[in-house]
Amino acid sequence: MTFFSVVIPTCDRPDMLASCLDSLEPARQLCPVPFEVIVTDDGQRPVASLVETKYPWAKWTQGPRRGPASNRNHGARLAIGRWLVFIDDDCTADADCLASYDRAIRANPACRAIEGAIHADGDCSGDLEECPVNTEGGLFWSANICVERAFFHEAGAFDEAYRLAAHEDQDLFCRLKARTCIPFASDARVTHPVRTMRLGKMIADTPKRNEAWIYFAVKNAASLNYATKADILRAAYMAHLRGGVREAARRHPKKLTYHALMLLAGVPLQVLVLASAPPLAKTSSV
């Protein structure tokens, strides 16, 4: 019986995908249980031939092209393993990543989800350098997580209303942690490249990211301890205020500019989005 189904959502990053698949090659992974790898492809230039020619042990499928949440769900629906492991296409897995998940599952039989570690490949200290580092747990970033397949579907999977890579994993996290313990497996490790963000693109994406944040905050208000819509705005304001102070201390002018623009324009835009949002839920969405 297949124990793990590794789901890799990809979108027009063939070189990174190749490195990811290299790291998951069955001969390279020190995994004591059977596993499969599913590549679900949202790209405009599908990589079916790459996967079928160089990685015949992996399964390729055309993704739905409705965003990363939908793409991950598509791969999960095709999975046959007892446990789903989600790894992003720009990550490389350590040789004992799956074996570490196996050990964590056996050490925590009551838990139905496990959080893996994400380490940076490069220097994150520069202005606009970005990487979802997770070395201590409690973040549940979808670049490296493991969820029992039946439980994943019972909990509602990723919410496909999120069309960007923004808050969809935290939305799932809110639902899962209300129903199970989620230990951190520090040895189930992947490495993620450090990227330099473009300030112009960050600003251009602000309206959509604000909409995603408001949707997330309203939907999960109870579990996030937001009693009113004013609490949501206050949380956003304080997050960018603290971010601006932090980046000023680090002498990162571009990141400081972004947080300042969010305070001046982003949070006021959230007021408009919140005005048309539904009332806050009184109980956690599980």
Buried (B, 14 or more C-beta within 10 A) or exposed (E): EEBBBBBBBBBBBBEBBBBBBEBBEEEEBEBEBEBBBBBBBBBEEBBEEBBEEEBEEBBBBEBEEBBBBBBBBBBBBEBEBBBBBBBBBBBBBBBBBBBBBBBBBEEBEEBBBBBBBBBBBBEEEBBBBBBBBBEEBEBBBBBBBBBBBEBBBEBBBBBBBBBBBBBBBBBBBBBBBBBBEBBBBBBBBBBBBBEEBEBEEBBEBBBEBBBBBBBBBBBBBBBBEBEEBEBBBEBBBEBBBEBBEEBBEEEBEBBBBBBBBBBEBBBEBBEEBBEEBEEBBEEBBB
